[in-house]
Amino acid sequence: MATTSVLQFMQKTAEDDVLRQQLEALLGVGDGNISSEAELDPDEAAALKGERAPIVTDFAAQNGYTFSVEELITVVDAFAKHQAGEISDEDLAKITGGALSASENPLKRLTRYMSKTYLGIDLK
């Protein structure tokens, strides 16, 4: 499933400094780390869903991750809806093809998100 490729590409931005810096330059906003819904900030999400989407999919393909603009937008939208509480963990897993780690504790994810969003600290 291609959403798996989107998620793998997004995760790679946390692991690869060069990839992250190149993505940051392509997006023109954020820090280039789009590895999870907690790391994906609203400006990055808007850029990924906007006119930068085709550029990002081409860039991802050059780095071995093949997916469509629609698949990228689907994942980014799902992350935003999940952050906003509009969809459940189960719905997020369905949208992303079950590719998200079921082992991640939702409380841990919420704590990480809240800490980064409201306290400005990064709990990895």
Biotite code that builds the C-alpha atoms (Angstrom):
import biotite.structure as struc

atoms = struc.array([
    struc.Atom([0.000, 0.000, 0.000], chain_id="A", res_id=1, res_name="MET", atom_name="CA", element="C"),
    struc.Atom([1.409, 3.356, -1.036], chain_id="A", res_id=2, res_name="ALA", atom_name="CA", element="C"),
    struc.Atom([0.455, 5.111, 2.208], chain_id="A", res_id=3, res_name="THR", atom_name="CA", element="C"),
    struc.Atom([3.073, 2.864, 3.783], chain_id="A", res_id=4, res_name="THR", atom_name="CA", element="C"),
    struc.Atom([5.615, 4.459, 1.475], chain_id="A", res_id=5, res_name="SER", atom_name="CA", element="C"),
    struc.Atom([4.427, 7.931, 2.532], chain_id="A", res_id=6, res_name="VAL", atom_name="CA", element="C"),
    struc.Atom([4.823, 6.980, 6.194], chain_id="A", res_id=7, res_name="LEU", atom_name="CA", element="C"),
    struc.Atom([8.258, 5.451, 5.595], chain_id="A", res_id=8, res_name="GLN", atom_name="CA", element="C"),
    struc.Atom([9.393, 8.637, 3.861], chain_id="A", res_id=9, res_name="PHE", atom_name="CA", element="C"),
    struc.Atom([7.996, 10.768, 6.668], chain_id="A", res_id=10, res_name="MET", atom_name="CA", element="C"),
    struc.Atom([9.740, 8.606, 9.293], chain_id="A", res_id=11, res_name="GLN", atom_name="CA", element="C"),
    struc.Atom([13.034, 8.891, 7.419], chain_id="A", res_id=12, res_name="LYS", atom_name="CA", element="C"),
    struc.Atom([12.980, 12.674, 7.995], chain_id="A", res_id=13, res_name="THR", atom_name="CA", element="C"),
    struc.Atom([13.624, 12.003, 11.692], chain_id="A", res_id=14, res_name="ALA", atom_name="CA", element="C"),
    struc.Atom([16.586, 9.755, 10.950], chain_id="A", res_id=15, res_name="GLU", atom_name="CA", element="C"),
    struc.Atom([18.359, 11.462, 8.049], chain_id="A", res_id=16, res_name="ASP", atom_name="CA", element="C"),
    struc.Atom([19.647, 15.000, 8.663], chain_id="A", res_id=17, res_name="ASP", atom_name="CA", element="C"),
    struc.Atom([20.437, 15.651, 4.998], chain_id="A", res_id=18, res_name="VAL", atom_name="CA", element="C"),
    struc.Atom([16.993, 14.497, 3.859], chain_id="A", res_id=19, res_name="LEU", atom_name="CA", element="C"),
    struc.Atom([15.353, 16.627, 6.554], chain_id="A", res_id=20, res_name="ARG", atom_name="CA", element="C"),
    struc.Atom([17.311, 19.735, 5.546], chain_id="A", res_id=21, res_name="GLN", atom_name="CA", element="C"),
    struc.Atom([16.508, 19.208, 1.874], chain_id="A", res_id=22, res_name="GLN", atom_name="CA", element="C"),
    struc.Atom([12.811, 18.767, 2.663], chain_id="A", res_id=23, res_name="LEU", atom_name="CA", element="C"),
    struc.Atom([12.852, 21.885, 4.828], chain_id="A", res_id=24, res_name="GLU", atom_name="CA", element="C"),
    struc.Atom([14.283, 23.833, 1.893], chain_id="A", res_id=25, res_name="ALA", atom_name="CA", element="C"),
    struc.Atom([11.668, 22.389, -0.485], chain_id="A", res_id=26, res_name="LEU", atom_name="CA", element="C"),
    struc.Atom([8.779, 23.217, 1.844], chain_id="A", res_id=27, res_name="LEU", atom_name="CA", element="C"),
    struc.Atom([10.057, 26.652, 2.816], chain_id="A", res_id=28, res_name="GLY", atom_name="CA", element="C"),
    struc.Atom([8.511, 26.247, 6.277], chain_id="A", res_id=29, res_name="VAL", atom_name="CA", element="C"),
    struc.Atom([9.045, 24.179, 9.411], chain_id="A", res_id=30, res_name="GLY", atom_name="CA", element="C"),
    struc.Atom([12.057, 22.110, 10.291], chain_id="A", res_id=31, res_name="ASP", atom_name="CA", element="C"),
    struc.Atom([11.668, 19.334, 7.708], chain_id="A", res_id=32, res_name="GLY", atom_name="CA", element="C"),
    struc.Atom([10.887, 16.727, 10.353], chain_id="A", res_id=33, res_name="ASN", atom_name="CA", element="C"),
    struc.Atom([7.500, 15.363, 9.357], chain_id="A", res_id=34, res_name="ILE", atom_name="CA", element="C"),
    struc.Atom([8.087, 11.958, 10.910], chain_id="A", res_id=35, res_name="SER", atom_name="CA", element="C"),
    struc.Atom([4.885, 11.797, 12.952], chain_id="A", res_id=36, res_name="SER", atom_name="CA", element="C"),
    struc.Atom([1.712, 13.704, 13.566], chain_id="A", res_id=37, res_name="GLU", atom_name="CA", element="C"),
    struc.Atom([3.355, 15.313, 16.611], chain_id="A", res_id=38, res_name="ALA", atom_name="CA", element="C"),
    struc.Atom([6.283, 16.524, 14.493], chain_id="A", res_id=39, res_name="GLU", atom_name="CA", element="C"),
    struc.Atom([4.178, 17.711, 11.554], chain_id="A", res_id=40, res_name="LEU", atom_name="CA", element="C"),
    struc.Atom([3.364, 21.332, 12.260], chain_id="A", res_id=41, res_name="ASP", atom_name="CA", element="C"),
    struc.Atom([0.432, 23.179, 10.618], chain_id="A", res_id=42, res_name="PRO", atom_name="CA", element="C"),
    struc.Atom([2.668, 25.150, 8.226], chain_id="A", res_id=43, res_name="ASP", atom_name="CA", element="C"),
    struc.Atom([4.358, 21.964, 7.026], chain_id="A", res_id=44, res_name="GLU", atom_name="CA", element="C"),
    struc.Atom([0.972, 20.251, 6.635], chain_id="A", res_id=45, res_name="ALA", atom_name="CA", element="C"),
    struc.Atom([-0.334, 23.155, 4.555], chain_id="A", res_id=46, res_name="ALA", atom_name="CA", element="C"),
    struc.Atom([2.743, 23.086, 2.333], chain_id="A", res_id=47, res_name="ALA", atom_name="CA", element="C"),
    struc.Atom([2.498, 19.315, 1.890], chain_id="A", res_id=48, res_name="LEU", atom_name="CA", element="C"),
    struc.Atom([-1.152, 19.596, 0.868], chain_id="A", res_id=49, res_name="LYS", atom_name="CA", element="C"),
    struc.Atom([-0.630, 22.644, -1.354], chain_id="A", res_id=50, res_name="GLY", atom_name="CA", element="C"),
    struc.Atom([1.397, 23.456, -4.412], chain_id="A", res_id=51, res_name="GLU", atom_name="CA", element="C"),
    struc.Atom([4.537, 21.895, -2.894], chain_id="A", res_id=52, res_name="ARG", atom_name="CA", element="C"),
    struc.Atom([2.957, 18.410, -2.876], chain_id="A", res_id=53, res_name="ALA", atom_name="CA", element="C"),
    struc.Atom([4.113, 17.419, -6.396], chain_id="A", res_id=54, res_name="PRO", atom_name="CA", element="C"),
    struc.Atom([7.619, 18.670, -5.630], chain_id="A", res_id=55, res_name="ILE", atom_name="CA", element="C"),
    struc.Atom([7.698, 16.600, -2.429], chain_id="A", res_id=56, res_name="VAL", atom_name="CA", element="C"),
    struc.Atom([6.458, 13.442, -4.185], chain_id="A", res_id=57, res_name="THR", atom_name="CA", element="C"),
    struc.Atom([9.170, 13.869, -6.856], chain_id="A", res_id=58, res_name="ASP", atom_name="CA", element="C"),
    struc.Atom([11.781, 14.448, -4.145], chain_id="A", res_id=59, res_name="PHE", atom_name="CA", element="C"),
    struc.Atom([10.590, 11.353, -2.269], chain_id="A", res_id=60, res_name="ALA", atom_name="CA", element="C"),
    struc.Atom([10.757, 9.281, -5.468], chain_id="A", res_id=61, res_name="ALA", atom_name="CA", element="C"),
    struc.Atom([14.360, 10.408, -6.006], chain_id="A", res_id=62, res_name="GLN", atom_name="CA", element="C"),
    struc.Atom([15.056, 9.017, -2.546], chain_id="A", res_id=63, res_name="ASN", atom_name="CA", element="C"),
    struc.Atom([13.345, 5.666, -3.161], chain_id="A", res_id=64, res_name="GLY", atom_name="CA", element="C"),
    struc.Atom([9.829, 6.381, -1.824], chain_id="A", res_id=65, res_name="TYR", atom_name="CA", element="C"),
    struc.Atom([7.101, 6.199, -4.451], chain_id="A", res_id=66, res_name="THR", atom_name="CA", element="C"),
    struc.Atom([3.623, 7.575, -3.748], chain_id="A", res_id=67, res_name="PHE", atom_name="CA", element="C"),
    struc.Atom([1.128, 9.936, -5.325], chain_id="A", res_id=68, res_name="SER", atom_name="CA", element="C"),
    struc.Atom([0.172, 13.460, -4.340], chain_id="A", res_id=69, res_name="VAL", atom_name="CA", element="C"),
    struc.Atom([-3.246, 12.120, -3.320], chain_id="A", res_id=70, res_name="GLU", atom_name="CA", element="C"),
    struc.Atom([-1.663, 9.536, -1.015], chain_id="A", res_id=71, res_name="GLU", atom_name="CA", element="C"),
    struc.Atom([0.530, 12.191, 0.579], chain_id="A", res_id=72, res_name="LEU", atom_name="CA", element="C"),
    struc.Atom([-2.475, 14.448, 1.147], chain_id="A", res_id=73, res_name="ILE", atom_name="CA", element="C"),
    struc.Atom([-4.484, 11.531, 2.569], chain_id="A", res_id=74, res_name="THR", atom_name="CA", element="C"),
    struc.Atom([-1.833, 10.850, 5.221], chain_id="A", res_id=75, res_name="VAL", atom_name="CA", element="C"),
    struc.Atom([-1.325, 14.525, 6.088], chain_id="A", res_id=76, res_name="VAL", atom_name="CA", element="C"),
    struc.Atom([-5.101, 15.060, 6.367], chain_id="A", res_id=77, res_name="ASP", atom_name="CA", element="C"),
    struc.Atom([-5.445, 11.959, 8.550], chain_id="A", res_id=78, res_name="ALA", atom_name="CA", element="C"),
    struc.Atom([-2.713, 13.216, 10.886], chain_id="A", res_id=79, res_name="PHE", atom_name="CA", element="C"),
    struc.Atom([-4.396, 16.621, 11.172], chain_id="A", res_id=80, res_name="ALA", atom_name="CA", element="C"),
    struc.Atom([-7.813, 15.086, 11.848], chain_id="A", res_id=81, res_name="LYS", atom_name="CA", element="C"),
    struc.Atom([-6.342, 12.723, 14.423], chain_id="A", res_id=82, res_name="HIS", atom_name="CA", element="C"),
    struc.Atom([-4.543, 15.594, 16.177], chain_id="A", res_id=83, res_name="GLN", atom_name="CA", element="C"),
    struc.Atom([-7.806, 17.535, 16.279], chain_id="A", res_id=84, res_name="ALA", atom_name="CA", element="C"),
    struc.Atom([-9.648, 14.551, 17.740], chain_id="A", res_id=85, res_name="GLY", atom_name="CA", element="C"),
    struc.Atom([-11.868, 14.251, 14.673], chain_id="A", res_id=86, res_name="GLU", atom_name="CA", element="C"),
    struc.Atom([-10.912, 10.631, 14.032], chain_id="A", res_id=87, res_name="ILE", atom_name="CA", element="C"),
    struc.Atom([-9.987, 7.762, 16.360], chain_id="A", res_id=88, res_name="SER", atom_name="CA", element="C"),
    struc.Atom([-6.776, 5.734, 16.499], chain_id="A", res_id=89, res_name="ASP", atom_name="CA", element="C"),
    struc.Atom([-8.626, 2.952, 14.698], chain_id="A", res_id=90, res_name="GLU", atom_name="CA", element="C"),
    struc.Atom([-9.797, 5.287, 11.922], chain_id="A", res_id=91, res_name="ASP", atom_name="CA", element="C"),
    struc.Atom([-6.276, 6.644, 11.534], chain_id="A", res_id=92, res_name="LEU", atom_name="CA", element="C"),
    struc.Atom([-4.951, 3.094, 11.201], chain_id="A", res_id=93, res_name="ALA", atom_name="CA", element="C"),
    struc.Atom([-7.605, 2.308, 8.560], chain_id="A", res_id=94, res_name="LYS", atom_name="CA", element="C"),
    struc.Atom([-6.764, 5.431, 6.549], chain_id="A", res_id=95, res_name="ILE", atom_name="CA", element="C"),
    struc.Atom([-3.046, 4.748, 6.674], chain_id="A", res_id=96, res_name="THR", atom_name="CA", element="C"),
    struc.Atom([-3.508, 1.075, 5.890], chain_id="A", res_id=97, res_name="GLY", atom_name="CA", element="C"),
    struc.Atom([-2.671, -0.045, 9.389], chain_id="A", res_id=98, res_name="GLY", atom_name="CA", element="C"),
    struc.Atom([0.913, 1.039, 8.771], chain_id="A", res_id=99, res_name="ALA", atom_name="CA", element="C"),
    struc.Atom([1.176, 2.963, 12.014], chain_id="A", res_id=100, res_name="LEU", atom_name="CA", element="C"),
    struc.Atom([2.748, 1.145, 14.887], chain_id="A", res_id=101, res_name="SER", atom_name="CA", element="C"),
    struc.Atom([0.057, -0.416, 17.005], chain_id="A", res_id=102, res_name="ALA", atom_name="CA", element="C"),
    struc.Atom([2.570, -0.723, 19.816], chain_id="A", res_id=103, res_name="SER", atom_name="CA", element="C"),
    struc.Atom([2.815, 3.023, 20.406], chain_id="A", res_id=104, res_name="GLU", atom_name="CA", element="C"),
    struc.Atom([0.899, 3.956, 23.499], chain_id="A", res_id=105, res_name="ASN", atom_name="CA", element="C"),
    struc.Atom([-1.697, 6.657, 22.701], chain_id="A", res_id=106, res_name="PRO", atom_name="CA", element="C"),
    struc.Atom([-0.989, 8.304, 26.070], chain_id="A", res_id=107, res_name="LEU", atom_name="CA", element="C"),
    struc.Atom([2.711, 8.503, 25.221], chain_id="A", res_id=108, res_name="LYS", atom_name="CA", element="C"),
    struc.Atom([1.856, 10.049, 21.844], chain_id="A", res_id=109, res_name="ARG", atom_name="CA", element="C"),
    struc.Atom([-0.479, 12.559, 23.491], chain_id="A", res_id=110, res_name="LEU", atom_name="CA", element="C"),
    struc.Atom([2.133, 13.457, 26.108], chain_id="A", res_id=111, res_name="THR", atom_name="CA", element="C"),
    struc.Atom([4.751, 14.032, 23.421], chain_id="A", res_id=112, res_name="ARG", atom_name="CA", element="C"),
    struc.Atom([2.347, 16.158, 21.377], chain_id="A", res_id=113, res_name="TYR", atom_name="CA", element="C"),
    struc.Atom([1.156, 18.222, 24.348], chain_id="A", res_id=114, res_name="MET", atom_name="CA", element="C"),
    struc.Atom([4.693, 18.768, 25.610], chain_id="A", res_id=115, res_name="SER", atom_name="CA", element="C"),
    struc.Atom([5.894, 19.998, 22.253], chain_id="A", res_id=116, res_name="LYS", atom_name="CA", element="C"),
    struc.Atom([2.822, 22.066, 21.497], chain_id="A", res_id=117, res_name="THR", atom_name="CA", element="C"),
    struc.Atom([2.209, 23.708, 24.840], chain_id="A", res_id=118, res_name="TYR", atom_name="CA", element="C"),
    struc.Atom([5.511, 23.535, 26.678], chain_id="A", res_id=119, res_name="LEU", atom_name="CA", element="C"),
    struc.Atom([7.892, 23.750, 23.748], chain_id="A", res_id=120, res_name="GLY", atom_name="CA", element="C"),
    struc.Atom([9.879, 20.692, 24.786], chain_id="A", res_id=121, res_name="ILE", atom_name="CA", element="C"),
    struc.Atom([10.645, 17.676, 22.666], chain_id="A", res_id=122, res_name="ASP", atom_name="CA", element="C"),
    struc.Atom([10.137, 14.302, 24.382], chain_id="A", res_id=123, res_name="LEU", atom_name="CA", element="C"),
    struc.Atom([11.410, 11.694, 21.929], chain_id="A", res_id=124, res_name="LYS", atom_name="CA", element="C"),
])
